[in-house]
Amino acid sequence: MKEEKTFDYRNYIQSRLKEIDDLDERREARELLLNSLAHIFEWTEAKYAELEQRIQDELKLPWQYYNVFMTIIKRGDYDAINPFWHPVCVEDVSPAPKTEYRTVFLMADEGGFREFLAQGTVEGVDESDGHHICFRIRTCERYGERMKTLYHLFAGNHIPWQTVHMGYAERFFDLVPEEDVLAGKTIRFLWGKWEKYVHEDMLLLWNIERFMMQSQEYRHPCLDEAIYEHIYYLGSNREEMDGYLVETDDDILSVRFEENKILIKTQQETLEDVFLYRLYQGDQGNSFGYHFPVLSNCKKDNLAVRYLQETGNFIQTPMELYRKIEELSAGYPVRVTGYEITDHAEDAVIEGDMNKNIGVQVFSNDKRKILLFRFHREAVTHDAYLYESQIRYILSQLQLEFLEYRCMGVWV
């Protein structure tokens, strides 16, 4: 979608003034037009921008408080007091890991991490005695479980689910020894050609914090049965744009969010161990070593996006489809050369599969037509290994919005 260009009235007036041959008249016209009318132009533009912003603020996006951000850092750079970034898995920062497996991050593109996983095993050497140990390579399942938990939190709190960018999470692998290895053993892995891609001490962070709260009071809203409304105050450190999710269970009847507090209805007089999840949306902090790119499901925000969300009307035209892709591109140069609806996919298709861990099922014996996008691979100077992941993220989100098709892509 093309951005509206601001009319450069100063250059326009200057160019038209040259058409006046009489210099005195030209001087008077410049005084009148540039020095007098300029204030009117500036005032009008400011008021127009203010009106547009006010309308945009009134058209709220239901997910604007619930964007999920992810990044990676080196373990030694972890800042426990950074308010924005938190470990996806708390056990990753435990001083004494209880597991025998080792977790590594593979800084390689799509083809690279699939080849690495298909390799199956990697050999390591015990530094203490030189004994060779075989490790099985498997995907990091605990991050997939966190995504599944997050999905159920969104569903339980009636918040529309948006695809979470898994570009970093899917590049973490667990190395499981095929024999007993004592905790604390120093293992040197024989990476071979993967040496420059593998990073052994990386952490996956996101903008979500889990904490427990205690209820301050309850009321009896009904006379025919006892229904208790427990109030949880969020405190003075709450930011206006932060989102909150309640870890619900079968005993909780409903959750309602009000300014600076959360109200939970239940038939229990007391509630224990109620956990809240806070999704930070503000300043990401300035911790040392936090320099890796941030991946998120933030969408490009403009008046058209908010209006379409408010009206619920989505016209499936090529222009609108391209606008959706641009909205999801997140700064990556993504160019679509065309699309088609077909019965059969081509070879080497790109699939939108980033929602597979949350249990979102497509149809069994899927016979839907394929909405096939043709992407042109643009030149990316930084973090090129994540480029195809960005395309897969876009296709994954489009798949949630176009259920009548299977969304796929190919390079051209």
N, C-alpha and C positions, 0 to 999 in steps of 0.2 A: 504494500500500500504506500503510495507516494505521500510524503509530508507536504503540508500546505506551505508555500513559499511566502515570505513576508515581502510586501511591496516596498521597494527602495525608492521612496518618494524624493529623497534628496538628489540622488543621481538623475532621476527622471526630470526634476525641475531644472537642474544644471544643464542637461542636454537640450531642453526646450528653450532655455534662456538664450542659447547661442543663435537661435533663429531671429532674435531681435537685433536689427542692425544698428539702431540708434543706441549709443553707449549710455546716455543719460537715462533713457527709458529702461534699458537693461538693468542699470544699477538700481533704479526705483523698484522694478519688478522683483529683483532679487531680494531687496529689503523687505518687500511686502510678503513674498511667497516663502522665503526661507526663515526669516526672523519672526514673522507673525503667524503664518499658517502652520509652521513647524510645531508649535505648541499644541495646536488643535489636532494635528496628526498624531502626535505622541500621546495626548490625552485619550483620543479615540482608541488607539491600539492598546493602551493600558486597560481601559474599560472593557474592551473586547476580550482580552486575555483573562481579566478578572471574572467576567461572565462565564467564559468557557471553563475556567477552573471550578467555579461554583457549581455549574451543571455537572461536571465530572465528579465532584465530591459527593453530589447527591445520588449518583448512580454507583452504588457500592458493588464491588466484586465480592462474592461470597468466600473466595479463597484468598483474598489479599492479606489476611492475617495468618495464613497457614502455609506460606511458602517454605519449602524444605531446602536448606543449603548444605552442601557437603564439601569438604576439602581434606587434604592429607598433610601430615607433617612428619618430621623425623621425631622418633620417640624422645630423644634428648631435648627437643624444643617444646615439649608439652608444657603449657602454662595452666595450672590448675585453677587460677583465679581469673582467667579470662571469662567474662560473663556470657559471651555469645557462643563460644565453641565448646562442645562437650563430646566425650567419646560415644560413639554409636554403641559400643559394648563396654560397660564399666570394667569388666574383667581384663580388658586390654591394658589398663593402666595399673593393674594390681601389682604390688611389689614382688609377690611370690606366685607366679603362674602355677595353677594346679593341673594343667594339662601337659601331656607329653608332646603334643604336636607343636610345630613351629609355623608361624604365619609370615608369609612374604608378600610383597607387592610387585607386580610385573608391569613395568612402564613400557608396554608394547601395544601396538594397534590390535584391531580385532583379529586379524589373521594370526598374529603372534600369540595372543593369549589362548586362542583355540588350539593352536599347535602345541603350546606348552602343556595344556591340560590333556591333550591326546597322547602326549609322551608317556603319561602314566606314572613314571617313577623318576626319582633323582637320587643320586648316591651322595652320602655324607661320610666324613671321617671323624671319628672320636679323637680329639686332640690329645687326650690323656694317654691313650694306648695305641693309636693308629688303626683301630678296628673300623672296618667299613660297614656302614649301615644303609640299608635301602629304605627310602621314604616314598610312600604313595602320595601322589598329587591329587588333591580334591578341592572343589570350590569351597569357599568359606561359608559354611551353612549358617553360622550364627547371624550374619548380616542379613541373609534372606529371611530368617525368623524375625528379626527386628522390623523388616519391612511388612511382614505379615501382621505383626502386632500393631504397627502404625495404621495399617489399612483398617483393622477392626476398630481402632480408636476413632478414626474418622467416621466410620459407619455408625458406631454407637452414639456419637455426638451429632449425627445428622449433618456432617460437613461434606460437601462434594469432594470426592477423591480426585486428585490430580496426580498424574504419573510422576514418580520420584526419579530423578536422574541417577542411574546406577553406574555411570561411567567409571567411578572410582571403586565402588563396592565390589563389582564383578571382577576386578583385577587383583583382588586379594585371594591367596590360595593357602590352604593348610597342608603342611607336609607331615604325614602320619607315619611314624616308624613301624616297620614290619616286625620289630622285636622290641623288647623292653629296653627303655633308655632312662637312666636315672635323671631326675630333675636337676637342673643346674649344670649338666654336662655341656661342654663347649664342643659344638659340632661345626666343622668346616665343610660346606657343601661344594661339590664339584659341578659347577654350573655349565661348563663348556661354553657353547655359543650364546647362552643366556646371561653370561656374566655381566654385561653392561646394562641389562634390562631389569635384573632382579635387585630389589632393595629389601633388606631383611629387618629393618627397624623402622617401620612406618606405622602410623596410627591413622585411623579413619575417624573424622570428627563431623558432627552435624550441629545444627542450631537448636537442638531439643534437649531440655533438661527435665528430669523426672524427680518429683519430690512429694513428700507426704504432708497433708494438711489436716488440721483438727477443726471440727465444727464449733462455731461460737454460740449458736442458738437454734431453736426449731419452733415451728408453729403447727397448729391444727387447721388446715384449710377446709376440711370437710366435716360434716356432722354425722353422716351415715356410716363412716368408717374412719379409722385412725390413719391418717396419712401425714407423715412428718416431712417438713421442709427444712432441710439443713442448709445453713448459710456458711459459705467459706469466703472470707475476705482475702483479697489478693495482696493487700498491703500497699504501702506508699511507693514501692520501687517498681510498680507496674508501668510499663510503657504503653502508650495508646495503641500502637500498631501490633503489639504482640498478641499471638493467639494462644488459647488454652484448650486442652482436651482433658476430659475426666475418664479415668480408667473405670468403666462401668462393669456391672455384673447383673445377674438375674434379679437381685433385690432392689435395684435402682429403677424407678418408674420413669423418671424424666430428668433432664438436665436443662437448666436455663441460665443464660449468661446475661448479667446486667452490669452496669458500670461499676467496676472495681470489686465485683463479687460474683460468686457462682452459687446457684440455688439447686439443690438436689432433692427430689421428692422420692420418698421411700416409705414402706410400711414399718420400718424398724425405728425404734425410739432413739437408738444410738448407732452411729457408724464408726467403724474403726478401719484404720489403714486405707483411707481414701487417697489415691495417688492422682496427682495432676501432672500434666505434661505441658511445659511452656515452650512455645515456638518463638524464639527471638527473631525480630524483623528489623531491628535498628542497627546501631553502630556495631561493626564486627570486631572492634578492638584493634589493638596495635601491638600484638605480642611478637617477640623476636622469633624469627624462623617461620612465621606463618606467611609464606610467600608463594605457595602453590596456588594455581587457579582455583576459583570457587565454581562448582557446578550446582545449578539450582533448577527448580521448575518455575522460576519467576517468568511471567509473561510480559511482553512489551505492552505497556499500559498507554492507552489513548482513549479519546472520546468514543470512537467507533466500537472498540472492544466493550466498553461499559454499556453503551446503548444496546448493542446486540444481546448482551447478557441480560439486560433489564427486560427487553421485549420478548426474548426467547425465540426470535425469528432469525434463522440462519439460511440465507439464500445460497444454495450450492452452485455458485457460478465459478468459472476459472479464477476470476479476480479475487473473489472471496476466499477461495481455497489457497491461493498464493499468499493472501494476507494472513491466514492462519499459520502458515509455515513461517512467515517472517516474524510473526508474533512469538513463536516458539524458538527462534534461532539463537537468542541470547548472545548476540554479538558475533557469532560465527558466520562467515560468509557462505550462506547456503543459497544456491541458485537452482531453481527447478526449470528445466527446459520444456517440460510437458508432462502429461499424464494420460492414461488410457484405462478403460475398464475392460478386462479380459477374463477368459475362463482359465487360462493356464499361465503359471509364472515362468519367467525366463530363468536361465541358469544364473547362479551367483546373485540371488536376490538378497536385499537387506530387509530384515523383518523387524517389526516393532514388538519386541519380546520383553520389555523391561517390566511388565506387570505379571510375569509368570510366577513370581514368588508369592504373590498375595492371594493366589487361588482364584483369580479371575479366569473363568473358563469361556472359551469360545464354543462353538457348536460341535457336537460329536459328528463325525463323518461330514466335516465342514465342506459344503458345496457352494458356499457363497462366491460371488464373482470377486475378482481381485482388482482393487484400485491401485494401479501401478504407477508410481511416480518416477520420473527420470531426472536424476540429480547430476549436475555438473560438478566435478571435484575441483573446488577452488584452491588456490595457493594459500596455505596456512603457515605463517612463520613461527608460531609458538604452539606448543602442545598439539602438534599434528596427530599424535597417536590417539587423541580423544575425538578427532573429527567425525569418524564414522559412528562413534557412540552418540554424538549429538544428533546425527541423522536418525539413529534407532530410537532415541528419546522422542524426537518429533513424530515418528511413525507410531510409537506406542501411545502417545497422547491422542493423535488423530484416530487411532483404532477405538478409543473410548467414545469418540464423538461420531464415528461413522460405523455403527454396528452392522449395517447392511452389507458392508464390504470387508474384505481382508486387505489391510493396508500394507503395501510392500514398496520397495524402491530398488532401482538399479542405477549403476554408474553409466554415464555416457561420455 
